[in-house]
Amino acid sequence: MPRLGVLGWPVAHSRSPAIHNAALAELGMGDWRYQRLPVPPALFTATVRALRNSGFVGANATIPHKQAALAVADEASAAAAAIGAANTLSLRPDGTIKAENTDAPGLIAALECSPRGARALVLGAGGGARAAVWALREAGAGEVSVWNRTPARAVALARDLGARAVRIPEPADLLVNCTSVGLEQPQADGDAAAGIEPSATEIEQLNQLGLSFDLVGKYAYVVDLVYRPGSTALLAAARRHGRRTLDGLEVLVAQGALSFELWTGRQAPLRVMRLAARREDAAP
């Protein structure tokens, strides 16, 4: 049985198994299986090296393993090498590992408009943020800025990828949150639609992103790579301001489809994958 999985710490929240297993079933690949692989950072390299012997042919890497995923590979795509992080590993029959980054093209594919010429602000400095900065620059964004709670990390990322580090978040056309803030606290879409003022918990989460409720209204398009049932505090605030939003599930499906095609050589059934993501998201 060919096996696939997602390596993360934590990884219990991941919708990837539902998305990929639905795609495999749709294409009649019932002998394949995709599963969660909770792996602490200290065991990441050894675990990845052992996967092939357990029947794995590929794996995704999520927080906090994306830079380690690149480091463990024997070969990397040009995009993964340029970004400095990988989210997709192909485990070859000869025992070698190839790293790819589908986060970058997945983000651009999920956006409902071109970022060409736009001012963009990326929150975070991990592997997801590196992919977002690289993708936006490659797609022709007019300016890409980076903010992180640890300023030195933002400076390092900006230097590596030709972006601009900022001490405090600035207004922009596009805001992309690549941090894990919001992962633990789902918010209700209904509250945003009703125009209810943000709660103390929501304000606290925005503060962790260096934002205030009013500042969120300064971004025309808000993307949050975190996905939770309902909404995150960031997306709820953006919707209260009437701003366009994109949640992490759409990006997850887009990048997941690209990974799926790399591993299987089959065209990913996007509609089925999207339905599976939303069905899982709505489950209690």
BALOBA-1460 file (C-alpha; in Angstrom, 3 decimals):
// residues 284
<rec num="1" residu="m" x="0.000" y="0.000" z="0.000"/>
<rec num="2" residu="p" x="1.635" y="3.297" z="-1.067"/>
<rec num="3" residu="r" x="1.515" y="5.750" z="1.827"/>
<rec num="4" residu="l" x="1.570" y="9.540" z="2.061"/>
<rec num="5" residu="g" x="1.459" y="11.816" z="5.083"/>
<rec num="6" residu="v" x="1.896" y="15.215" z="6.662"/>
<rec num="7" residu="l" x="4.718" y="15.836" z="9.129"/>
<rec num="8" residu="g" x="4.018" y="18.465" z="11.770"/>
<rec num="9" residu="w" x="4.202" y="19.356" z="15.453"/>
<rec num="10" residu="p" x="1.345" y="19.700" z="16.241"/>
<rec num="11" residu="v" x="-0.510" y="18.141" z="13.344"/>
<rec num="12" residu="a" x="-3.843" y="16.972" z="14.799"/>
<rec num="13" residu="h" x="-5.610" y="19.984" z="13.248"/>
<rec num="14" residu="s" x="-4.465" y="19.180" z="9.713"/>
<rec num="15" residu="r" x="-7.173" y="18.795" z="7.065"/>
<rec num="16" residu="s" x="-4.683" y="17.294" z="4.608"/>
<rec num="17" residu="p" x="-5.680" y="13.640" z="5.248"/>
<rec num="18" residu="a" x="-9.326" y="14.383" z="4.438"/>
<rec num="19" residu="i" x="-8.365" y="16.321" z="1.311"/>
<rec num="20" residu="h" x="-5.899" y="13.798" z="-0.096"/>
<rec num="21" residu="n" x="-7.835" y="10.659" z="0.812"/>
<rec num="22" residu="a" x="-10.910" y="12.109" z="-0.920"/>
<rec num="23" residu="a" x="-8.802" y="12.739" z="-4.026"/>
<rec num="24" residu="l" x="-7.358" y="9.220" z="-3.949"/>
<rec num="25" residu="a" x="-10.839" y="7.713" z="-3.621"/>
<rec num="26" residu="e" x="-12.167" y="9.861" z="-6.480"/>
<rec num="27" residu="l" x="-9.420" y="8.567" z="-8.793"/>
<rec num="28" residu="g" x="-9.890" y="4.924" z="-7.773"/>
<rec num="29" residu="m" x="-6.581" y="4.802" z="-5.901"/>
<rec num="30" residu="g" x="-8.026" y="3.029" z="-2.880"/>
<rec num="31" residu="d" x="-4.804" y="1.198" z="-2.146"/>
<rec num="32" residu="w" x="-3.139" y="4.532" z="-1.289"/>
<rec num="33" residu="r" x="-3.431" y="6.156" z="2.141"/>
<rec num="34" residu="y" x="-2.577" y="9.634" z="3.487"/>
<rec num="35" residu="q" x="-2.137" y="10.126" z="7.252"/>
<rec num="36" residu="r" x="-1.013" y="12.545" z="9.954"/>
<rec num="37" residu="l" x="2.564" y="12.120" z="11.190"/>
<rec num="38" residu="p" x="3.125" y="13.963" z="14.489"/>
<rec num="39" residu="v" x="6.900" y="14.367" z="14.773"/>
<rec num="40" residu="p" x="8.795" y="16.635" z="17.208"/>
<rec num="41" residu="p" x="11.657" y="18.642" z="15.687"/>
<rec num="42" residu="a" x="14.362" y="16.537" z="17.354"/>
<rec num="43" residu="l" x="13.122" y="13.415" z="15.544"/>
<rec num="44" residu="f" x="12.330" y="14.952" z="12.173"/>
<rec num="45" residu="t" x="15.400" y="13.948" z="10.177"/>
<rec num="46" residu="a" x="15.498" y="10.379" z="11.461"/>
<rec num="47" residu="t" x="11.761" y="9.963" z="10.867"/>
<rec num="48" residu="v" x="11.917" y="11.228" z="7.289"/>
<rec num="49" residu="r" x="14.863" y="8.963" z="6.499"/>
<rec num="50" residu="a" x="12.866" y="5.963" z="7.766"/>
<rec num="51" residu="l" x="9.629" y="6.701" z="5.909"/>
<rec num="52" residu="r" x="10.557" y="4.975" z="2.658"/>
<rec num="53" residu="n" x="11.105" y="1.678" z="4.480"/>
<rec num="54" residu="s" x="7.561" y="1.985" z="5.854"/>
<rec num="55" residu="g" x="5.997" y="2.255" z="2.412"/>
<rec num="56" residu="f" x="5.835" y="6.038" z="2.105"/>
<rec num="57" residu="v" x="6.339" y="7.600" z="-1.297"/>
<rec num="58" residu="g" x="5.797" y="11.212" z="-0.265"/>
<rec num="59" residu="a" x="5.058" y="13.572" z="2.603"/>
<rec num="60" residu="n" x="4.070" y="17.149" z="3.243"/>
<rec num="61" residu="a" x="5.852" y="19.173" z="5.910"/>
<rec num="62" residu="t" x="4.057" y="21.801" z="7.960"/>
<rec num="63" residu="i" x="4.891" y="23.963" z="10.995"/>
<rec num="64" residu="p" x="7.633" y="23.836" z="12.268"/>
<rec num="65" residu="h" x="9.385" y="21.546" z="9.788"/>
<rec num="66" residu="k" x="9.524" y="23.395" z="6.448"/>
<rec num="67" residu="q" x="13.121" y="24.531" z="6.662"/>
<rec num="68" residu="a" x="14.193" y="21.154" z="8.067"/>
<rec num="69" residu="a" x="12.411" y="19.486" z="5.140"/>
<rec num="70" residu="l" x="14.701" y="21.300" z="2.736"/>
<rec num="71" residu="a" x="17.766" y="20.421" z="4.782"/>
<rec num="72" residu="v" x="17.003" y="16.681" z="4.850"/>
<rec num="73" residu="a" x="16.571" y="16.421" z="1.069"/>
<rec num="74" residu="d" x="19.212" y="15.098" z="-1.303"/>
<rec num="75" residu="e" x="17.864" y="17.281" z="-4.109"/>
<rec num="76" residu="a" x="15.676" y="20.390" z="-4.182"/>
<rec num="77" residu="s" x="13.736" y="22.203" z="-6.868"/>
<rec num="78" residu="a" x="14.930" y="25.659" z="-7.853"/>
<rec num="79" residu="a" x="11.946" y="27.223" z="-6.086"/>
<rec num="80" residu="a" x="12.495" y="25.350" z="-2.810"/>
<rec num="81" residu="a" x="16.195" y="26.219" z="-2.842"/>
<rec num="82" residu="a" x="15.474" y="29.899" z="-3.516"/>
<rec num="83" residu="i" x="12.801" y="30.071" z="-0.814"/>
<rec num="84" residu="g" x="14.908" y="28.196" z="1.716"/>
<rec num="85" residu="a" x="12.031" y="25.939" z="2.761"/>
<rec num="86" residu="a" x="10.052" y="22.969" z="1.448"/>
<rec num="87" residu="n" x="6.606" y="21.599" z="2.151"/>
<rec num="88" residu="t" x="6.643" y="18.575" z="-0.157"/>
<rec num="89" residu="l" x="9.036" y="15.634" z="-0.068"/>
<rec num="90" residu="s" x="9.140" y="12.894" z="-2.685"/>
<rec num="91" residu="l" x="10.702" y="9.656" z="-1.409"/>
<rec num="92" residu="r" x="12.272" y="7.906" z="-4.373"/>
<rec num="93" residu="p" x="12.755" y="4.137" z="-4.829"/>
<rec num="94" residu="d" x="16.546" y="4.587" z="-4.720"/>
<rec num="95" residu="g" x="16.274" y="6.053" z="-1.213"/>
<rec num="96" residu="t" x="16.931" y="9.667" z="-2.179"/>
<rec num="97" residu="i" x="14.613" y="12.519" z="-1.241"/>
<rec num="98" residu="k" x="13.574" y="15.447" z="-3.410"/>
<rec num="99" residu="a" x="12.199" y="18.649" z="-1.854"/>
<rec num="100" residu="e" x="9.660" y="20.919" z="-3.527"/>
<rec num="101" residu="n" x="7.740" y="23.987" z="-2.392"/>
<rec num="102" residu="t" x="4.095" y="24.049" z="-3.469"/>
<rec num="103" residu="d" x="3.161" y="26.678" z="-0.865"/>
<rec num="104" residu="a" x="4.377" y="29.464" z="-3.153"/>
<rec num="105" residu="p" x="2.424" y="28.595" z="-6.323"/>
<rec num="106" residu="g" x="-0.490" y="27.434" z="-4.157"/>
<rec num="107" residu="l" x="-0.825" y="30.889" z="-2.578"/>
<rec num="108" residu="i" x="-0.834" y="32.642" z="-5.958"/>
<rec num="109" residu="a" x="-3.324" y="30.126" z="-7.375"/>
<rec num="110" residu="a" x="-5.691" y="30.669" z="-4.441"/>
<rec num="111" residu="l" x="-5.667" y="34.471" z="-4.634"/>
<rec num="112" residu="e" x="-8.738" y="35.889" z="-6.346"/>
<rec num="113" residu="c" x="-6.746" y="38.662" z="-8.013"/>
<rec num="114" residu="s" x="-3.218" y="39.180" z="-9.258"/>
<rec num="115" residu="p" x="-0.770" y="40.722" z="-6.774"/>
<rec num="116" residu="r" x="1.097" y="42.443" z="-9.627"/>
<rec num="117" residu="g" x="1.978" y="45.980" z="-8.602"/>
<rec num="118" residu="a" x="0.402" y="45.595" z="-5.154"/>
<rec num="119" residu="r" x="1.940" y="46.531" z="-1.821"/>
<rec num="120" residu="a" x="2.002" y="43.382" z="0.321"/>
<rec num="121" residu="l" x="2.757" y="42.751" z="3.986"/>
<rec num="122" residu="v" x="3.678" y="39.258" z="5.180"/>
<rec num="123" residu="l" x="3.413" y="38.419" z="8.887"/>
<rec num="124" residu="g" x="5.862" y="35.780" z="10.097"/>
<rec num="125" residu="a" x="9.374" y="34.581" z="9.315"/>
<rec num="126" residu="g" x="9.092" y="30.794" z="9.104"/>
<rec num="127" residu="g" x="8.913" y="28.520" z="6.087"/>
<rec num="128" residu="g" x="5.404" y="29.610" z="5.118"/>
<rec num="129" residu="a" x="6.373" y="33.277" z="5.256"/>
<rec num="130" residu="r" x="9.461" y="32.625" z="3.117"/>
<rec num="131" residu="a" x="7.271" y="30.959" z="0.485"/>
<rec num="132" residu="a" x="4.757" y="33.827" z="0.562"/>
<rec num="133" residu="v" x="7.422" y="36.524" z="0.171"/>
<rec num="134" residu="w" x="9.110" y="34.683" z="-2.700"/>
<rec num="135" residu="a" x="5.789" y="33.958" z="-4.424"/>
<rec num="136" residu="l" x="4.586" y="37.559" z="-4.192"/>
<rec num="137" residu="r" x="7.842" y="38.916" z="-5.538"/>
<rec num="138" residu="e" x="7.858" y="36.407" z="-8.401"/>
<rec num="139" residu="a" x="4.247" y="37.347" z="-9.189"/>
<rec num="140" residu="g" x="5.218" y="40.993" z="-9.581"/>
<rec num="141" residu="a" x="4.122" y="42.602" z="-6.314"/>
<rec num="142" residu="g" x="5.251" y="46.219" z="-6.238"/>
<rec num="143" residu="e" x="6.642" y="45.974" z="-2.693"/>
<rec num="144" residu="v" x="6.784" y="43.133" z="-0.172"/>
<rec num="145" residu="s" x="7.318" y="43.917" z="3.505"/>
<rec num="146" residu="v" x="7.861" y="41.473" z="6.368"/>
<rec num="147" residu="w" x="6.949" y="41.778" z="10.044"/>
<rec num="148" residu="n" x="7.802" y="39.348" z="12.817"/>
<rec num="149" residu="r" x="7.580" y="39.489" z="16.594"/>
<rec num="150" residu="t" x="11.330" y="38.878" z="16.597"/>
<rec num="151" residu="p" x="12.608" y="41.730" z="14.396"/>
<rec num="152" residu="a" x="15.936" y="40.039" z="13.655"/>
<rec num="153" residu="r" x="14.132" y="37.138" z="11.955"/>
<rec num="154" residu="a" x="12.198" y="39.537" z="9.736"/>
<rec num="155" residu="v" x="15.439" y="41.299" z="8.816"/>
<rec num="156" residu="a" x="17.110" y="37.987" z="7.905"/>
<rec num="157" residu="l" x="14.177" y="36.837" z="5.760"/>
<rec num="158" residu="a" x="13.935" y="40.196" z="3.993"/>
<rec num="159" residu="r" x="17.669" y="40.188" z="3.274"/>
<rec num="160" residu="d" x="17.530" y="36.651" z="1.862"/>
<rec num="161" residu="l" x="14.543" y="37.245" z="-0.422"/>
<rec num="162" residu="g" x="14.791" y="40.893" z="-1.411"/>
<rec num="163" residu="a" x="11.936" y="42.190" z="0.728"/>
<rec num="164" residu="r" x="11.737" y="45.000" z="3.310"/>
<rec num="165" residu="a" x="11.608" y="44.336" z="7.061"/>
<rec num="166" residu="v" x="9.340" y="46.620" z="9.095"/>
<rec num="167" residu="r" x="9.300" y="47.229" z="12.845"/>
<rec num="168" residu="i" x="5.533" y="47.681" z="12.939"/>
<rec num="169" residu="p" x="2.902" y="46.504" z="10.429"/>
<rec num="170" residu="e" x="2.096" y="49.145" z="7.829"/>
<rec num="171" residu="p" x="-1.053" y="49.564" z="5.694"/>
<rec num="172" residu="a" x="-0.920" y="47.692" z="2.381"/>
<rec num="173" residu="d" x="-3.080" y="46.369" z="-0.432"/>
<rec num="174" residu="l" x="-2.577" y="42.754" z="0.657"/>
<rec num="175" residu="l" x="-1.939" y="41.246" z="4.101"/>
<rec num="176" residu="v" x="-0.845" y="37.603" z="4.429"/>
<rec num="177" residu="n" x="-0.618" y="36.023" z="7.880"/>
<rec num="178" residu="c" x="1.880" y="33.157" z="7.881"/>
<rec num="179" residu="t" x="2.130" y="32.782" z="11.675"/>
<rec num="180" residu="s" x="0.266" y="30.211" z="13.777"/>
<rec num="181" residu="v" x="-1.627" y="32.899" z="15.721"/>
<rec num="182" residu="g" x="-5.301" y="31.978" z="15.707"/>
<rec num="183" residu="l" x="-4.757" y="28.241" z="15.441"/>
<rec num="184" residu="e" x="-6.150" y="27.552" z="18.910"/>
<rec num="185" residu="q" x="-9.150" y="29.893" z="18.992"/>
<rec num="186" residu="p" x="-11.877" y="29.518" z="16.365"/>
<rec num="187" residu="q" x="-14.069" y="32.547" z="15.777"/>
<rec num="188" residu="a" x="-17.658" y="32.694" z="14.564"/>
<rec num="189" residu="d" x="-18.380" y="33.982" z="11.067"/>
<rec num="190" residu="g" x="-21.817" y="35.015" z="12.256"/>
<rec num="191" residu="d" x="-20.335" y="37.503" z="14.692"/>
<rec num="192" residu="a" x="-18.430" y="39.203" z="11.893"/>
<rec num="193" residu="a" x="-21.477" y="39.349" z="9.666"/>
<rec num="194" residu="a" x="-23.529" y="40.880" z="12.483"/>
<rec num="195" residu="g" x="-20.973" y="43.611" z="13.052"/>
<rec num="196" residu="i" x="-20.398" y="42.692" z="16.715"/>
<rec num="197" residu="e" x="-17.396" y="44.379" z="18.317"/>
<rec num="198" residu="p" x="-14.318" y="42.153" z="18.702"/>
<rec num="199" residu="s" x="-13.930" y="40.287" z="21.985"/>
<rec num="200" residu="a" x="-10.987" y="40.610" z="24.331"/>
<rec num="201" residu="t" x="-9.631" y="37.304" z="22.983"/>
<rec num="202" residu="e" x="-9.818" y="38.553" z="19.403"/>
<rec num="203" residu="i" x="-8.080" y="41.804" z="20.326"/>
<rec num="204" residu="e" x="-5.366" y="39.819" z="22.092"/>
<rec num="205" residu="q" x="-4.782" y="37.698" z="18.990"/>
<rec num="206" residu="l" x="-4.588" y="40.767" z="16.770"/>
<rec num="207" residu="n" x="-2.060" y="42.252" z="19.191"/>
<rec num="208" residu="q" x="0.069" y="39.113" z="18.826"/>
<rec num="209" residu="l" x="0.196" y="39.929" z="15.110"/>
<rec num="210" residu="g" x="1.225" y="43.508" z="15.835"/>
<rec num="211" residu="l" x="-2.196" y="44.693" z="14.685"/>
<rec num="212" residu="s" x="-5.121" y="46.617" z="16.115"/>
<rec num="213" residu="f" x="-8.735" y="46.198" z="15.048"/>
<rec num="214" residu="d" x="-8.651" y="49.580" z="13.300"/>
<rec num="215" residu="l" x="-5.405" y="48.796" z="11.473"/>
<rec num="216" residu="v" x="-6.905" y="45.632" z="9.967"/>
<rec num="217" residu="g" x="-9.272" y="47.932" z="8.086"/>
<rec num="218" residu="k" x="-6.268" y="49.442" z="6.269"/>
<rec num="219" residu="y" x="-5.736" y="46.264" z="4.202"/>
<rec num="220" residu="a" x="-7.892" y="45.787" z="1.114"/>
<rec num="221" residu="y" x="-7.374" y="42.014" z="0.957"/>
<rec num="222" residu="v" x="-6.578" y="39.850" z="3.993"/>
<rec num="223" residu="v" x="-5.276" y="36.285" z="3.708"/>
<rec num="224" residu="d" x="-4.826" y="34.049" z="6.762"/>
<rec num="225" residu="l" x="-3.006" y="30.761" z="6.231"/>
<rec num="226" residu="v" x="-4.386" y="29.502" z="9.555"/>
<rec num="227" residu="y" x="-7.559" y="27.477" z="9.072"/>
<rec num="228" residu="r" x="-10.108" y="26.807" z="11.782"/>
<rec num="229" residu="p" x="-13.836" y="26.048" z="11.867"/>
<rec num="230" residu="g" x="-15.589" y="29.386" z="11.545"/>
<rec num="231" residu="s" x="-12.906" y="32.042" z="11.269"/>
<rec num="232" residu="t" x="-9.771" y="33.422" z="12.837"/>
<rec num="233" residu="a" x="-9.718" y="36.704" z="14.731"/>
<rec num="234" residu="l" x="-7.863" y="38.317" z="11.837"/>
<rec num="235" residu="l" x="-10.403" y="37.305" z="9.207"/>
<rec num="236" residu="a" x="-13.321" y="38.162" z="11.488"/>
<rec num="237" residu="a" x="-11.912" y="41.668" z="11.965"/>
<rec num="238" residu="a" x="-11.326" y="42.088" z="8.232"/>
<rec num="239" residu="r" x="-14.895" y="41.058" z="7.461"/>
<rec num="240" residu="r" x="-16.251" y="43.548" z="9.995"/>
<rec num="241" residu="h" x="-14.420" y="46.214" z="8.029"/>
<rec num="242" residu="g" x="-15.927" y="44.906" z="4.795"/>
<rec num="243" residu="r" x="-12.567" y="43.785" z="3.410"/>
<rec num="244" residu="r" x="-11.981" y="40.885" z="1.029"/>
<rec num="245" residu="t" x="-10.676" y="37.774" z="2.766"/>
<rec num="246" residu="l" x="-9.210" y="34.393" z="1.910"/>
<rec num="247" residu="d" x="-8.901" y="31.610" z="4.452"/>
<rec num="248" residu="g" x="-6.187" y="29.012" z="4.808"/>
<rec num="249" residu="l" x="-8.274" y="26.130" z="3.507"/>
<rec num="250" residu="e" x="-8.302" y="27.544" z="-0.004"/>
<rec num="251" residu="v" x="-4.517" y="27.863" z="0.053"/>
<rec num="252" residu="l" x="-4.189" y="24.386" z="1.585"/>
<rec num="253" residu="v" x="-6.250" y="22.852" z="-1.217"/>
<rec num="254" residu="a" x="-4.286" y="24.685" z="-3.916"/>
<rec num="255" residu="q" x="-0.870" y="23.663" z="-2.616"/>
<rec num="256" residu="g" x="-2.124" y="20.175" z="-1.762"/>
<rec num="257" residu="a" x="-3.295" y="19.632" z="-5.329"/>
<rec num="258" residu="l" x="0.186" y="20.436" z="-6.615"/>
<rec num="259" residu="s" x="1.775" y="18.011" z="-4.130"/>
<rec num="260" residu="f" x="-0.733" y="15.324" z="-5.086"/>
<rec num="261" residu="e" x="0.179" y="15.646" z="-8.762"/>
<rec num="262" residu="l" x="3.900" y="15.412" z="-8.004"/>
<rec num="263" residu="w" x="3.449" y="12.159" z="-6.076"/>
<rec num="264" residu="t" x="0.844" y="10.403" z="-8.207"/>
<rec num="265" residu="g" x="1.330" y="11.772" z="-11.718"/>
<rec num="266" residu="r" x="-2.449" y="12.225" z="-11.864"/>
<rec num="267" residu="q" x="-4.441" y="15.429" z="-12.235"/>
<rec num="268" residu="a" x="-5.790" y="16.455" z="-8.832"/>
<rec num="269" residu="p" x="-9.611" y="16.552" z="-8.556"/>
<rec num="270" residu="l" x="-9.801" y="20.088" z="-7.149"/>
<rec num="271" residu="r" x="-13.560" y="20.182" z="-6.659"/>
<rec num="272" residu="v" x="-13.511" y="16.964" z="-4.623"/>
<rec num="273" residu="m" x="-10.552" y="18.166" z="-2.561"/>
<rec num="274" residu="r" x="-12.236" y="21.498" z="-1.819"/>
<rec num="275" residu="l" x="-15.476" y="19.806" z="-0.778"/>
<rec num="276" residu="a" x="-13.562" y="17.447" z="1.525"/>
<rec num="277" residu="a" x="-11.754" y="20.381" z="3.158"/>
<rec num="278" residu="r" x="-14.988" y="22.246" z="3.826"/>
<rec num="279" residu="r" x="-16.782" y="19.104" z="5.024"/>
<rec num="280" residu="e" x="-13.983" y="18.422" z="7.510"/>
<rec num="281" residu="d" x="-13.966" y="22.079" z="8.535"/>
<rec num="282" residu="a" x="-17.701" y="21.934" z="9.355"/>
<rec num="283" residu="a" x="-17.419" y="18.728" z="11.398"/>
<rec num="284" residu="p" x="-17.919" y="19.158" z="15.181"/>
